[in-house]
Amino acid sequence: MKAIIILITTLMSAFCTAQVLINRTTASSSSVVLEFGNEAKGIVLEPIDLLSSPSTGTLIFDDNSGSFRYFNGTSWSPVITGGTSNSVTSYPASGQIILNDSNSAADGIFIIEDDARAMVLPVVPNGALTIKEPSIGHMYYDPVSQSIKVFNGVSWTSF
């Protein structure tokens, strides 16, 4: 009986579509894989040094430059402008969470793999004025300035 339940559960999970909503009850679009609510909060990427062998598309907050960097497949590039199963997999031993590809070869803590959907940042109008005590790497989308805001430890920067 256990084997049948495990088989049915496994087969059902193949048809699931992962959408993670934080402080929201519905997604704003079917193209969203991760979306945050509208509270005066953001997300924080811990400042780290550049990785030696990252996966293409890796986004980090570089501790040395105090800015976001992404790996384009060949080298680390600064973020200047907004430049296949469906599941959520957690790996407690490694501290990883992977969305949409439980067999991902990417190395990271939070990995989103989806060809047709994207992460939506928290939307906080004038967040630099309302977010109290931001952490280094704190980021959100500001619809007033139509830019992504990032706290570099001293001030908010835009891209």
C-alpha positions in Angstrom: 0.0 0.0 0.0 2.9 2.4 0.8 4.4 1.8 -2.6 1.1 2.7 -4.3 0.8 5.9 -2.3 4.4 6.9 -3.1 3.9 6.1 -6.8 0.7 8.2 -6.9 2.3 11.1 -5.1 5.3 11.0 -7.3 3.2 10.9 -10.5 1.0 13.8 -9.2 4.0 16.0 -8.5 5.1 15.8 -12.1 2.0 17.8 -13.0 2.4 20.5 -10.4 3.4 24.0 -11.4 5.5 25.8 -8.8 4.7 29.4 -8.0 6.0 30.7 -4.7 4.1 33.7 -3.3 5.4 35.5 -0.2 2.9 37.7 1.6 0.5 37.3 -1.3 -2.5 35.1 -2.0 -2.5 35.2 -5.8 0.2 35.8 -8.5 0.0 38.9 -10.6 0.7 36.8 -13.7 1.1 33.2 -14.8 4.7 34.2 -15.9 5.7 34.6 -12.2 7.7 31.9 -10.5 8.5 33.9 -7.3 6.6 37.0 -6.2 6.6 39.1 -3.0 3.8 41.2 -1.4 3.7 45.0 -1.3 5.0 45.6 2.2 7.8 48.1 2.8 10.3 45.2 2.8 12.8 43.9 0.3 15.0 40.8 -0.2 18.6 40.6 0.9 21.5 38.8 -0.8 24.3 38.2 1.6 27.5 40.0 0.5 30.1 37.5 -0.7 33.3 37.3 -2.8 33.0 36.4 -6.4 32.6 32.6 -6.9 35.3 30.7 -8.8 33.0 28.4 -10.8 29.4 29.8 -10.8 26.5 28.7 -13.0 25.5 31.0 -15.9 22.9 33.5 -14.6 24.2 33.5 -11.0 23.4 36.8 -9.3 25.4 37.9 -6.2 26.0 41.0 -4.1 29.8 41.4 -4.4 31.4 42.2 -1.1 34.5 43.8 -2.7 32.7 46.2 -5.1 29.6 46.7 -3.0 27.4 46.0 -6.1 25.4 43.3 -7.8 27.3 41.1 -10.3 26.0 38.4 -12.5 27.9 35.6 -14.3 27.3 35.7 -18.0 28.8 32.3 -18.7 32.3 33.6 -19.2 33.0 36.3 -16.6 31.4 38.4 -13.9 29.6 41.5 -15.2 28.2 44.4 -13.2 24.5 44.8 -13.1 24.0 48.2 -14.8 20.6 47.9 -16.3 17.9 45.4 -16.1 20.1 43.4 -17.8 12.0 20.8 -16.8 9.8 19.9 -14.2 7.7 22.2 -12.2 8.5 21.7 -8.5 10.1 23.2 -5.4 12.9 21.1 -4.1 14.6 21.7 -0.7 18.0 20.3 0.2 18.4 20.9 3.9 21.9 19.3 4.1 23.3 21.8 1.6 20.9 24.6 2.4 19.6 24.8 -1.2 16.1 25.5 -2.5 15.6 24.9 -6.2 12.6 26.0 -8.2 11.5 24.1 -11.3 14.5 21.7 -11.8 15.2 19.3 -9.0 18.2 18.0 -11.1 19.8 21.4 -11.5 23.6 21.5 -11.8 23.6 25.1 -10.6 25.5 25.8 -7.4 23.7 28.2 -5.1 21.4 28.6 -2.1 18.2 29.7 -4.0 18.1 28.6 -7.6 15.2 29.5 -10.0 15.2 27.5 -13.3 12.4 28.4 -15.6 12.5 29.4 -19.3 9.1 31.2 -19.3 8.7 32.7 -15.8 10.6 35.1 -13.6 11.0 36.4 -10.1 9.1 39.6 -9.2 10.9 41.7 -6.7 9.0 43.4 -3.8 7.4 46.6 -5.0 7.9 49.4 -2.5 7.2 53.0 -3.6 9.9 55.3 -2.1 11.2 52.4 -0.2 14.5 54.2 0.6 12.4 56.5 2.8 10.2 53.8 4.4 12.6 50.8 4.8 14.2 51.3 8.2 17.7 49.8 8.9 18.3 48.1 5.6 20.9 45.3 5.4 23.7 45.4 2.8 22.4 43.8 -0.4 18.7 44.7 0.4 16.8 45.2 -2.9 13.4 46.0 -4.1 11.6 47.6 -7.1 10.6 51.3 -6.8 7.7 52.1 -9.1 8.1 55.9 -8.4 11.6 56.0 -9.9 11.0 52.9 -12.1 14.3 51.3 -10.9 15.6 48.5 -8.8 17.1 49.9 -5.6 19.9 48.2 -3.7 21.4 49.2 -0.4 25.2 49.0 -0.6 25.8 49.5 3.1 26.1 53.3 2.9 23.4 54.5 0.5 20.7 53.2 -1.9 21.8 52.8 -5.5 19.6 52.3 -8.6 19.8 50.3 -11.7 
